C-alpha cells in the first residue's frame, strides 16, 4: 500500500539534518552569509548606480531580482549596465554563489529542527531549499555566460535565463514560506514538549511525595510498635516488684 509522504528523499533529509544541526556550522554559515550579503549590496550599486531606495539605501535592483519575461529585457538590462557594470556583475555573481550556499544551511536547519517530531509522512524534508539553492547556482552560471559573451546575442539562451530567474524567485518565495511555517511548527512542538515535561514533572513530584508519605507512615508505625513494646516491657518489670511487697 502506497503512503503519502511530503518528503520524496527522506534519507537525504536525515543526512542533511546530521550535518546542519551543529552550532558551529550554523554560526559559521550565518556569518559567511552576512559578509557575502554586504558584498552583494556593495556591487549592486556599481552594477546599477540607480539601485538606491527613497532613503538613499542600496538595494538589489539588478537583473536577477527583476522580473524579465523576454530575451530583449535580459539583453537590454545587461547593456544598460555598461562595461564597468558588467565586470562588477561577474564579481557579484561569485558572492551570490557564496551567499546562496551559506543561507541554505540555516534554512535547512530550521526545517529539520521544526519537523523532527512531526510524523514522517508530514515532514516536508529539505528538498525545497536545496532545489532553490541549485536553481540559483544555475542562474548564476547562465548570467555569467551571458556576461562573458556580451555583446553577442543568443536569444534562446537569454529567454531561458529569463525563465530560470522567474523560477528561482518562485522557489525562493516557497522556501521562505516553508521557513515561516517551520518556525510556527517548531514553536508549537517546543511548547507542547514543555507542557508534557511539566505534566511529567508534576506526576514525578506527586510520586515522590507519596513515597515520602509512605516512608513516614512506616517510620511512625515502627515508632508506635517500639513504644508499645517498651510500655509492655516496663509493665512486666513492675509486676514482680508489686508481688514482693504484698508478700512482705
WOZICOR-V429023 format. One record per residue. N is the residue number from 0. RES is the residue in one letter. SS is DSSP state (~ for helix, > for strand, _ for the rest). NEAR is the number of other ideal C-beta (glycine too) atoms within 12 Angstrom. Layout:
BEGIN
n:N res:RES ss:SS near:NEAR
n:N res:RES ss:SS near:NEAR
END
This chain:
BEGIN
n:0 res:X ss:_ near:3
n:1 res:X ss:_ near:5
n:2 res:X ss:_ near:11
n:3 res:X ss:_ near:12
n:4 res:X ss:_ near:18
n:5 res:X ss:_ near:23
n:6 res:X ss:_ near:29
n:7 res:X ss:_ near:18
n:8 res:X ss:_ near:20
n:9 res:X ss:~ near:22
n:10 res:X ss:~ near:15
n:11 res:X ss:~ near:19
n:12 res:X ss:~ near:33
n:13 res:X ss:~ near:21
n:14 res:X ss:~ near:17
n:15 res:X ss:~ near:30
n:16 res:X ss:~ near:28
n:17 res:X ss:~ near:17
n:18 res:X ss:~ near:21
n:19 res:X ss:~ near:34
n:20 res:X ss:_ near:24
n:21 res:X ss:_ near:19
n:22 res:X ss:~ near:14
n:23 res:X ss:~ near:13
n:24 res:X ss:~ near:22
n:25 res:X ss:~ near:25
n:26 res:X ss:~ near:17
n:27 res:X ss:~ near:18
n:28 res:X ss:~ near:29
n:29 res:X ss:~ near:24
n:30 res:X ss:~ near:20
n:31 res:X ss:~ near:25
n:32 res:X ss:~ near:28
n:33 res:X ss:~ near:20
n:34 res:X ss:~ near:19
n:35 res:X ss:~ near:27
n:36 res:X ss:~ near:24
n:37 res:X ss:~ near:18
n:38 res:X ss:~ near:27
n:39 res:X ss:~ near:37
n:40 res:X ss:~ near:28
n:41 res:X ss:~ near:19
n:42 res:X ss:~ near:32
n:43 res:X ss:~ near:35
n:44 res:X ss:~ near:26
n:45 res:X ss:~ near:26
n:46 res:X ss:~ near:40
n:47 res:X ss:_ near:30
n:48 res:X ss:_ near:19
n:49 res:X ss:_ near:17
n:50 res:X ss:_ near:29
n:51 res:X ss:> near:16
n:52 res:X ss:_ near:14
n:53 res:X ss:_ near:6
n:54 res:X ss:_ near:7
n:55 res:X ss:_ near:10
n:56 res:X ss:_ near:13
n:57 res:X ss:> near:24
n:58 res:X ss:_ near:21
n:59 res:X ss:_ near:29
n:60 res:X ss:_ near:24
n:61 res:X ss:_ near:35
n:62 res:X ss:~ near:41
n:63 res:X ss:~ near:43
n:64 res:X ss:~ near:26
n:65 res:X ss:_ near:26
n:66 res:X ss:_ near:19
n:67 res:X ss:_ near:32
n:68 res:X ss:_ near:16
n:69 res:X ss:_ near:20
n:70 res:X ss:~ near:22
n:71 res:X ss:~ near:17
n:72 res:X ss:~ near:23
n:73 res:X ss:~ near:39
n:74 res:X ss:~ near:28
n:75 res:X ss:~ near:19
n:76 res:X ss:~ near:34
n:77 res:X ss:~ near:41
n:78 res:X ss:~ near:21
n:79 res:X ss:~ near:25
n:80 res:X ss:_ near:33
n:81 res:X ss:~ near:18
n:82 res:X ss:~ near:17
n:83 res:X ss:~ near:17
n:84 res:X ss:~ near:28
n:85 res:X ss:~ near:31
n:86 res:X ss:~ near:20
n:87 res:X ss:~ near:28
n:88 res:X ss:~ near:37
n:89 res:X ss:~ near:29
n:90 res:X ss:~ near:25
n:91 res:X ss:~ near:37
n:92 res:X ss:~ near:36
n:93 res:X ss:~ near:23
n:94 res:X ss:~ near:31
n:95 res:X ss:~ near:38
n:96 res:X ss:~ near:30
n:97 res:X ss:~ near:29
n:98 res:X ss:~ near:35
n:99 res:X ss:~ near:37
n:100 res:X ss:~ near:28
n:101 res:X ss:~ near:32
n:102 res:X ss:~ near:36
n:103 res:X ss:~ near:39
n:104 res:X ss:~ near:35
n:105 res:X ss:~ near:33
n:106 res:X ss:~ near:38
n:107 res:X ss:~ near:42
n:108 res:X ss:~ near:34
n:109 res:X ss:~ near:34
n:110 res:X ss:~ near:40
n:111 res:X ss:~ near:39
n:112 res:X ss:~ near:30
n:113 res:X ss:~ near:31
n:114 res:X ss:_ near:34
n:115 res:X ss:_ near:29
n:116 res:X ss:_ near:19
n:117 res:X ss:_ near:26
n:118 res:X ss:_ near:16
n:119 res:X ss:~ near:19
n:120 res:X ss:~ near:16
n:121 res:X ss:~ near:19
n:122 res:X ss:_ near:30
n:123 res:X ss:_ near:35
n:124 res:X ss:_ near:33
n:125 res:X ss:_ near:43
n:126 res:X ss:~ near:29
n:127 res:X ss:~ near:34
n:128 res:X ss:~ near:37
n:129 res:X ss:~ near:34
n:130 res:X ss:~ near:29
n:131 res:X ss:~ near:33
n:132 res:X ss:~ near:33
n:133 res:X ss:~ near:23
n:134 res:X ss:~ near:30
n:135 res:X ss:~ near:35
n:136 res:X ss:~ near:27
n:137 res:X ss:~ near:27
n:138 res:X ss:~ near:35
n:139 res:X ss:~ near:34
n:140 res:X ss:~ near:26
n:141 res:X ss:~ near:33
n:142 res:X ss:~ near:40
n:143 res:X ss:~ near:27
n:144 res:X ss:~ near:23
n:145 res:X ss:~ near:39
n:146 res:X ss:~ near:36
n:147 res:X ss:~ near:19
n:148 res:X ss:~ near:19
n:149 res:X ss:_ near:28
n:150 res:X ss:_ near:15
n:151 res:X ss:_ near:14
n:152 res:X ss:_ near:19
n:153 res:X ss:_ near:19
n:154 res:X ss:~ near:17
n:155 res:X ss:~ near:15
n:156 res:X ss:~ near:26
n:157 res:X ss:~ near:33
n:158 res:X ss:~ near:23
n:159 res:X ss:~ near:24
n:160 res:X ss:~ near:39
n:161 res:X ss:~ near:33
n:162 res:X ss:~ near:25
n:163 res:X ss:~ near:30
n:164 res:X ss:~ near:34
n:165 res:X ss:~ near:26
n:166 res:X ss:~ near:25
n:167 res:X ss:~ near:35
n:168 res:X ss:~ near:25
n:169 res:X ss:~ near:20
n:170 res:X ss:~ near:30
n:171 res:X ss:~ near:29
n:172 res:X ss:~ near:17
n:173 res:X ss:~ near:22
n:174 res:X ss:~ near:34
n:175 res:X ss:~ near:21
n:176 res:X ss:~ near:20
n:177 res:X ss:~ near:33
n:178 res:X ss:~ near:31
n:179 res:X ss:~ near:18
n:180 res:X ss:~ near:23
n:181 res:X ss:~ near:33
n:182 res:X ss:~ near:22
n:183 res:X ss:~ near:18
n:184 res:X ss:~ near:27
n:185 res:X ss:~ near:24
n:186 res:X ss:~ near:17
n:187 res:X ss:~ near:18
n:188 res:X ss:~ near:22
n:189 res:X ss:~ near:19
n:190 res:X ss:~ near:15
n:191 res:X ss:~ near:16
n:192 res:X ss:~ near:16
n:193 res:X ss:~ near:14
n:194 res:X ss:~ near:14
n:195 res:X ss:~ near:15
n:196 res:X ss:~ near:14
n:197 res:X ss:~ near:14
n:198 res:X ss:~ near:14
n:199 res:X ss:~ near:14
n:200 res:X ss:~ near:14
n:201 res:X ss:~ near:14
n:202 res:X ss:~ near:14
n:203 res:X ss:~ near:14
n:204 res:X ss:~ near:14
n:205 res:X ss:~ near:14
n:206 res:X ss:~ near:14
n:207 res:X ss:~ near:14
n:208 res:X ss:~ near:14
n:209 res:X ss:~ near:14
n:210 res:X ss:~ near:14
n:211 res:X ss:~ near:14
n:212 res:X ss:~ near:14
n:213 res:X ss:~ near:14
n:214 res:X ss:~ near:14
n:215 res:X ss:~ near:14
n:216 res:X ss:~ near:14
n:217 res:X ss:~ near:14
n:218 res:X ss:~ near:14
n:219 res:X ss:~ near:14
n:220 res:X ss:~ near:14
n:221 res:X ss:~ near:14
n:222 res:X ss:~ near:14
n:223 res:X ss:~ near:14
n:224 res:X ss:~ near:14
n:225 res:X ss:~ near:14
n:226 res:X ss:~ near:14
n:227 res:X ss:~ near:14
n:228 res:X ss:~ near:14
n:229 res:X ss:~ near:14
n:230 res:X ss:~ near:14
n:231 res:X ss:~ near:14
n:232 res:X ss:~ near:13
n:233 res:X ss:~ near:13
n:234 res:X ss:~ near:14
n:235 res:X ss:~ near:13
n:236 res:X ss:~ near:12
n:237 res:X ss:~ near:14
n:238 res:X ss:~ near:14
n:239 res:X ss:~ near:12
n:240 res:X ss:~ near:14
n:241 res:X ss:~ near:13
n:242 res:X ss:~ near:10
n:243 res:X ss:~ near:10
n:244 res:X ss:~ near:10
n:245 res:X ss:~ near:9
n:246 res:X ss:~ near:8
n:247 res:X ss:_ near:7
END
